[in-house]
């Protein structure tokens, strides 16, 4: 098959989302052309169109023929070919390697990950102060995914205005649970604004992804951080919440230098099917540094496991969370 340059390949792009005919190899000349193109950052992907941050401006682009078979996520760094004519649109022609990813599967039975965001610095897991039981299980899963993808992570207890004397101790238990593992825990109220300033300070000079169960107040909190986001607001109830964010997108946080907040759709489950069970312990900071005699120890009470010698080395609730997730990954019939 003859080699072609990037311009010829671009002409074969089909507006319906594919390239006519088999994919061709890119010549050395085309590769050199790619290397000279401007690099941008994806801020939104929507129906075959992509918004890219180039310098300080955002531009609307479309995928070039060289992107056949490639998937792009918000946060990806891409090379952008400028429009050749006034009536034309810039084209994304290459996705660069990712430094970090936050990915999930539909559940623990489907070993097919969807990258939610790429190259962000941190993920903030939003849980609701009035539904802490559901929030803890969800947060445990997201924190594992963050560790697997190389991201920093924090937990945000939202709706703190709903906390009364009977719930305060539960919030403190959450702070202890994750604080002892090294994860910062913030308290916020999207309704009153409590804690929002501290959250804004954390976002400075970073790209931060927000995730959470549907209805935990993430959209309301995001509206506080980015007033022009204008999200609809849903509530968490007995059977979950209403999805109020339709797509992943990154927005500048006004008044906070260098801060970009990435909103993600609320979900009811966060699958970890791509995490091998034998690697799960390495994704729990409390278990990672245990000096076990066994390689890839599952911390299930086998001889040589450090937990057998020091059963209190890991807080009981986090050890229980680990074992619950391990069981789910070993026998992926339902998500826990």
DRENZANU-253854 format. One record per residue (C-alpha): residue number from 0; chain; residue in three letters; x, y, z. Coordinates in Angstrom, 2 decimals, decimal comma. Layout:
N
  num  cadena  residuo        u        v        w
  NUM       A      ALA        X        Y        Z
...
END
This chain:
336
  num  cadena  residuo        u        v        w
    0       A      UNK     0,00     0,00     0,00
    1       A      UNK     1,42     3,34    -0,97
    2       A      UNK     2,21     5,96     1,65
    3       A      UNK     0,35     9,25     1,67
    4       A      UNK     0,67    12,56     3,45
    5       A      UNK    -1,66    13,98     6,05
    6       A      UNK    -3,44    16,33     3,63
    7       A      UNK    -4,43    13,44     1,37
    8       A      UNK    -5,65    11,39     4,30
    9       A      UNK    -7,65    14,31     5,67
   10       A      UNK    -9,54    14,57     2,40
   11       A      UNK   -10,90    11,06     2,97
   12       A      UNK   -12,71    11,99     6,19
   13       A      UNK   -16,36    11,08     6,08
   14       A      UNK   -18,65    13,57     7,84
   15       A      UNK   -20,65    10,60     9,18
   16       A      UNK   -17,71     9,73    11,40
   17       A      UNK   -15,41     7,44     9,48
   18       A      UNK   -12,78     7,22     6,78
   19       A      UNK   -13,67     5,70     3,44
   20       A      UNK   -11,68     2,58     2,80
   21       A      UNK    -9,00     0,94     4,95
   22       A      UNK    -6,79     3,05     7,17
   23       A      UNK    -3,47     3,95     5,60
   24       A      UNK    -0,04     4,34     7,11
   25       A      UNK     1,16     7,88     7,77
   26       A      UNK     4,40     8,78     6,03
   27       A      UNK     7,43    10,28     7,74
   28       A      UNK     6,63    13,60     6,07
   29       A      UNK     3,11    13,53     7,48
   30       A      UNK     4,46    12,67    10,92
   31       A      UNK     6,77    15,68    10,77
   32       A      UNK     3,82    17,86     9,81
   33       A      UNK     1,87    16,55    12,78
   34       A      UNK     4,72    17,38    15,14
   35       A      UNK     4,63    21,03    14,07
   36       A      UNK     0,93    21,50    14,73
   37       A      UNK    -0,38    23,39    17,76
   38       A      UNK    -1,30    21,30    20,79
   39       A      UNK    -4,63    21,98    22,50
   40       A      UNK    -6,68    20,55    25,36
   41       A      UNK   -10,13    19,03    24,84
   42       A      UNK   -12,83    20,73    26,92
   43       A      UNK   -15,92    19,00    25,45
   44       A      UNK   -16,84    16,26    22,99
   45       A      UNK   -20,34    16,24    21,54
   46       A      UNK   -21,67    14,21    18,62
   47       A      UNK   -18,50    14,12    16,58
   48       A      UNK   -17,58    17,72    17,33
   49       A      UNK   -14,91    18,71    19,79
   50       A      UNK   -14,14    21,91    21,68
   51       A      UNK   -10,42    22,51    22,14
   52       A      UNK    -8,56    25,00    24,30
   53       A      UNK    -5,77    26,53    22,21
   54       A      UNK    -3,75    28,91    24,31
   55       A      UNK    -6,35    31,09    26,00
   56       A      UNK    -9,13    30,61    23,46
   57       A      UNK   -11,56    27,76    22,84
   58       A      UNK   -12,24    26,69    19,26
   59       A      UNK   -14,76    24,35    17,70
   60       A      UNK   -13,12    21,57    15,70
   61       A      UNK   -13,95    18,27    14,08
   62       A      UNK   -12,07    15,01    13,89
   63       A      UNK    -9,71    14,50    10,99
   64       A      UNK    -9,25    11,28     9,09
   65       A      UNK    -6,16    10,38    11,08
   66       A      UNK    -8,41     9,96    14,14
   67       A      UNK   -10,20     6,93    12,72
   68       A      UNK   -10,49     4,36    15,50
   69       A      UNK    -9,32     6,80    18,19
   70       A      UNK   -11,42     7,92    21,13
   71       A      UNK   -10,96    11,31    22,73
   72       A      UNK   -11,96    12,37    26,25
   73       A      UNK   -12,20    15,73    27,96
   74       A      UNK    -8,72    16,70    29,14
   75       A      UNK    -6,94    14,97    26,29
   76       A      UNK    -4,07    16,83    24,66
   77       A      UNK    -4,49    16,85    20,90
   78       A      UNK    -2,79    18,25    17,84
   79       A      UNK    -5,00    20,59    15,86
   80       A      UNK    -4,69    21,35    12,18
   81       A      UNK    -5,89    24,92    11,47
   82       A      UNK    -8,66    25,61     8,99
   83       A      UNK    -7,42    26,10     5,43
   84       A      UNK   -10,35    28,29     4,44
   85       A      UNK   -12,55    30,78     6,26
   86       A      UNK   -15,51    28,45     5,81
   87       A      UNK   -13,56    25,41     7,05
   88       A      UNK   -13,21    24,06    10,60
   89       A      UNK   -10,00    23,17    12,45
   90       A      UNK    -9,37    19,44    12,68
   91       A      UNK    -8,14    17,29    15,53
   92       A      UNK    -5,60    14,99    13,89
   93       A      UNK    -3,78    13,31    16,79
   94       A      UNK    -4,32    12,44    20,44
   95       A      UNK    -1,19    12,54    22,58
   96       A      UNK    -0,34    10,03    25,28
   97       A      UNK    -2,26    10,41    28,52
   98       A      UNK    -0,63    11,14    31,87
   99       A      UNK    -3,67    10,23    33,98
  100       A      UNK    -7,12     8,76    33,38
  101       A      UNK   -10,31     8,33    35,34
  102       A      UNK   -12,16     5,37    33,89
  103       A      UNK   -15,06     3,15    34,86
  104       A      UNK   -16,91     0,17    33,47
  105       A      UNK   -20,67    -0,18    33,33
  106       A      UNK   -20,46    -2,73    36,15
  107       A      UNK   -18,05    -5,30    37,54
  108       A      UNK   -18,98    -7,90    34,91
  109       A      UNK   -18,07    -5,95    31,76
  110       A      UNK   -14,33    -5,64    31,22
  111       A      UNK   -14,66    -2,63    28,95
  112       A      UNK   -13,63     0,70    30,42
  113       A      UNK   -14,89     4,10    29,43
  114       A      UNK   -12,41     6,91    29,99
  115       A      UNK   -14,36     9,69    31,70
  116       A      UNK   -11,58    12,29    31,77
  117       A      UNK    -7,88    12,35    30,95
  118       A      UNK    -4,86    14,32    32,17
  119       A      UNK    -6,67    15,92    35,11
  120       A      UNK    -4,78    16,51    38,34
  121       A      UNK    -7,42    15,41    40,80
  122       A      UNK   -10,88    13,95    41,17
  123       A      UNK   -13,27    15,19    43,86
  124       A      UNK   -15,88    12,63    44,88
  125       A      UNK   -19,04    14,40    46,02
  126       A      UNK   -21,21    12,55    48,54
  127       A      UNK   -24,34    13,79    50,32
  128       A      UNK   -24,35    14,35    54,07
  129       A      UNK   -27,86    12,92    54,28
  130       A      UNK   -27,00     9,73    52,35
  131       A      UNK   -23,57     8,83    53,71
  132       A      UNK   -24,05     5,06    53,51
  133       A      UNK   -24,49     5,14    49,74
  134       A      UNK   -21,79     7,78    49,41
  135       A      UNK   -19,09     5,78    51,17
  136       A      UNK   -19,47     2,78    48,89
  137       A      UNK   -19,39     4,97    45,81
  138       A      UNK   -16,40     6,96    47,06
  139       A      UNK   -14,43     3,78    47,77
  140       A      UNK   -14,82     2,76    44,15
  141       A      UNK   -13,90     6,14    42,69
  142       A      UNK   -10,81     6,35    44,91
  143       A      UNK    -9,66     2,97    43,62
  144       A      UNK   -10,14     4,17    40,04
  145       A      UNK    -8,22     7,36    40,85
  146       A      UNK    -5,31     5,38    42,28
  147       A      UNK    -5,31     3,12    39,22
  148       A      UNK    -5,32     6,12    36,89
  149       A      UNK    -2,62     8,12    38,66
  150       A      UNK    -4,86    10,94    39,98
  151       A      UNK    -4,91    12,68    43,32
  152       A      UNK    -8,29    12,48    45,01
  153       A      UNK   -10,40    14,18    47,66
  154       A      UNK   -13,82    13,55    49,17
  155       A      UNK   -16,40    16,34    49,42
  156       A      UNK   -19,28    15,95    51,88
  157       A      UNK   -21,95    18,21    50,37
  158       A      UNK   -25,32    19,29    51,79
  159       A      UNK   -23,62    19,92    55,11
  160       A      UNK   -26,47    22,30    55,93
  161       A      UNK   -28,61    19,21    56,51
  162       A      UNK   -26,32    17,91    59,25
  163       A      UNK   -27,90    17,97    62,69
  164       A      UNK   -26,65    16,66    66,00
  165       A      UNK   -27,50    13,11    65,00
  166       A      UNK   -25,50    13,21    61,77
  167       A      UNK   -22,44    15,19    62,87
  168       A      UNK   -20,77    12,10    64,29
  169       A      UNK   -21,34    10,27    61,00
  170       A      UNK   -19,66    13,07    59,05
  171       A      UNK   -16,75    13,00    61,47
  172       A      UNK   -16,48     9,25    60,91
  173       A      UNK   -16,26     9,85    57,15
  174       A      UNK   -13,54    12,45    57,70
  175       A      UNK   -11,59     9,98    59,83
  176       A      UNK   -12,18     7,11    57,39
  177       A      UNK   -10,65     8,89    54,42
  178       A      UNK    -8,33    11,25    56,25
  179       A      UNK    -6,41     8,31    57,74
  180       A      UNK    -5,96     6,99    54,20
  181       A      UNK    -4,46    10,32    53,15
  182       A      UNK    -7,44    11,72    51,28
  183       A      UNK    -8,49    15,31    52,08
  184       A      UNK   -12,13    15,63    53,14
  185       A      UNK   -14,02    18,88    52,57
  186       A      UNK   -17,41    19,99    53,85
  187       A      UNK   -19,59    22,09    51,59
  188       A      UNK   -23,12    23,35    51,22
  189       A      UNK   -24,21    24,34    47,76
  190       A      UNK   -27,27    25,93    49,36
  191       A      UNK   -25,52    28,23    51,86
  192       A      UNK   -22,08    28,46    50,28
  193       A      UNK   -20,35    27,01    53,33
  194       A      UNK   -16,96    25,53    52,43
  195       A      UNK   -17,09    26,68    48,81
  196       A      UNK   -14,24    29,15    49,27
  197       A      UNK   -11,98    26,42    50,67
  198       A      UNK   -12,90    24,23    47,71
  199       A      UNK   -12,08    27,04    45,28
  200       A      UNK    -8,66    27,44    46,86
  201       A      UNK    -8,00    23,76    46,26
  202       A      UNK    -8,83    24,13    42,56
  203       A      UNK    -6,25    26,83    41,83
  204       A      UNK    -3,82    25,97    39,01
  205       A      UNK    -5,34    22,53    38,56
  206       A      UNK    -7,74    20,60    36,38
  207       A      UNK   -10,19    18,90    38,74
  208       A      UNK   -12,89    16,39    37,82
  209       A      UNK   -16,07    16,18    39,90
  210       A      UNK   -18,02    12,95    40,16
  211       A      UNK   -20,76    11,61    42,36
  212       A      UNK   -24,00     9,66    42,58
  213       A      UNK   -26,92    11,24    40,79
  214       A      UNK   -28,64    13,69    43,12
  215       A      UNK   -25,87    14,36    45,66
  216       A      UNK   -25,96    18,08    44,85
  217       A      UNK   -22,97    18,00    42,52
  218       A      UNK   -24,70    20,15    39,92
  219       A      UNK   -25,72    22,71    42,54
  220       A      UNK   -22,16    22,77    43,86
  221       A      UNK   -20,81    23,14    40,35
  222       A      UNK   -23,17    26,07    39,79
  223       A      UNK   -21,62    27,71    42,84
  224       A      UNK   -18,13    27,25    41,44
  225       A      UNK   -19,00    28,08    37,84
  226       A      UNK   -22,15    30,25    37,80
  227       A      UNK   -22,37    30,26    34,01
  228       A      UNK   -22,64    26,44    33,96
  229       A      UNK   -26,40    26,77    34,59
  230       A      UNK   -27,08    23,12    35,45
  231       A      UNK   -30,50    21,77    36,20
  232       A      UNK   -30,72    20,43    39,72
  233       A      UNK   -31,99    17,01    40,80
  234       A      UNK   -32,33    15,37    44,19
  235       A      UNK   -31,17    12,06    45,64
  236       A      UNK   -34,01     9,86    46,77
  237       A      UNK   -34,71     6,29    47,72
  238       A      UNK   -34,09     5,02    44,21
  239       A      UNK   -31,22     7,33    43,30
  240       A      UNK   -31,19    10,74    41,70
  241       A      UNK   -32,10    12,33    38,43
  242       A      UNK   -29,23    12,86    35,99
  243       A      UNK   -28,71    16,61    35,60
  244       A      UNK   -25,47    16,69    33,59
  245       A      UNK   -25,73    15,32    30,07
  246       A      UNK   -22,08    15,28    29,06
  247       A      UNK   -18,57    15,72    30,35
  248       A      UNK   -17,22    19,24    29,96
  249       A      UNK   -14,48    21,41    31,39
  250       A      UNK   -15,09    25,03    32,39
  251       A      UNK   -12,89    27,77    33,81
  252       A      UNK   -13,58    28,60    37,45
  253       A      UNK   -14,09    32,38    37,62
  254       A      UNK   -11,81    34,23    40,01
  255       A      UNK    -9,57    31,21    40,65
  256       A      UNK    -6,24    31,37    38,81
  257       A      UNK    -5,55    28,45    36,49
  258       A      UNK    -8,56    26,47    37,71
  259       A      UNK   -10,57    24,26    35,38
  260       A      UNK   -13,45    22,20    36,76
  261       A      UNK   -14,63    19,16    34,84
  262       A      UNK   -18,23    18,19    35,40
  263       A      UNK   -19,27    14,61    34,73
  264       A      UNK   -22,73    13,06    34,53
  265       A      UNK   -24,04    11,66    37,79
  266       A      UNK   -24,07     7,87    37,83
  267       A      UNK   -25,69     5,21    39,98
  268       A      UNK   -22,81     2,75    39,71
  269       A      UNK   -19,06     2,85    39,19
  270       A      UNK   -17,74    -0,44    37,82
  271       A      UNK   -14,14    -1,57    38,32
  272       A      UNK   -14,11    -4,58    36,00
  273       A      UNK   -10,72    -3,66    34,52
  274       A      UNK    -9,00    -3,81    37,93
  275       A      UNK    -7,39    -7,25    38,45
  276       A      UNK    -8,31    -8,60    41,92
  277       A      UNK    -4,66    -9,25    42,74
  278       A      UNK    -3,87    -5,54    42,19
  279       A      UNK    -6,69    -4,14    44,32
  280       A      UNK    -4,65    -3,99    47,54
  281       A      UNK    -2,09    -1,74    45,86
  282       A      UNK    -4,92     0,75    45,18
  283       A      UNK    -5,74     1,08    48,89
  284       A      UNK    -3,08     3,35    50,48
  285       A      UNK    -3,54     1,67    53,87
  286       A      UNK    -2,74    -1,76    52,40
  287       A      UNK    -0,14    -0,81    49,83
  288       A      UNK     2,76    -0,49    52,25
  289       A      UNK     2,08    -3,55    54,37
  290       A      UNK     5,17    -5,75    54,57
  291       A      UNK     3,65    -9,11    53,73
  292       A      UNK     5,74   -12,19    52,98
  293       A      UNK     3,45   -13,07    50,09
  294       A      UNK     3,72   -11,50    46,67
  295       A      UNK     0,42    -9,89    45,60
  296       A      UNK    -1,06   -10,70    49,00
  297       A      UNK    -4,86   -10,55    49,04
  298       A      UNK    -4,91    -9,92    52,81
  299       A      UNK    -7,36   -12,72    53,31
  300       A      UNK    -5,77   -14,20    56,44
  301       A      UNK    -3,22   -16,42    54,69
  302       A      UNK     0,05   -17,25    56,50
  303       A      UNK     2,61   -14,52    55,91
  304       A      UNK     0,02   -11,73    55,65
  305       A      UNK     1,02    -8,73    57,76
  306       A      UNK    -2,59    -8,21    58,81
  307       A      UNK    -2,48   -11,51    60,68
  308       A      UNK     0,27   -10,06    62,87
  309       A      UNK    -1,25    -6,57    63,17
  310       A      UNK    -5,03    -6,83    62,64
  311       A      UNK    -5,53    -3,18    63,66
  312       A      UNK    -3,06    -1,82    61,06
  313       A      UNK    -5,95    -0,87    58,79
  314       A      UNK    -9,19     0,71    60,06
  315       A      UNK   -11,93    -1,86    60,14
  316       A      UNK   -14,36    -0,06    57,85
  317       A      UNK   -11,77     0,42    55,11
  318       A      UNK   -10,62    -3,19    55,41
  319       A      UNK   -14,25    -4,22    55,10
  320       A      UNK   -14,58    -2,00    52,01
  321       A      UNK   -11,50    -3,63    50,48
  322       A      UNK   -12,78    -7,13    51,12
  323       A      UNK   -16,21    -6,26    49,75
  324       A      UNK   -14,66    -4,90    46,54
  325       A      UNK   -12,30    -7,87    46,28
  326       A      UNK   -15,25   -10,25    46,49
  327       A      UNK   -17,08    -8,27    43,82
  328       A      UNK   -14,10    -8,40    41,45
  329       A      UNK   -13,48   -12,10    42,08
  330       A      UNK   -17,15   -12,96    41,58
  331       A      UNK   -18,51   -10,14    39,39
  332       A      UNK   -22,20   -10,97    39,47
  333       A      UNK   -23,33    -7,66    40,96
  334       A      UNK   -21,81    -4,38    42,08
  335       A      UNK   -21,44    -3,76    45,80
END
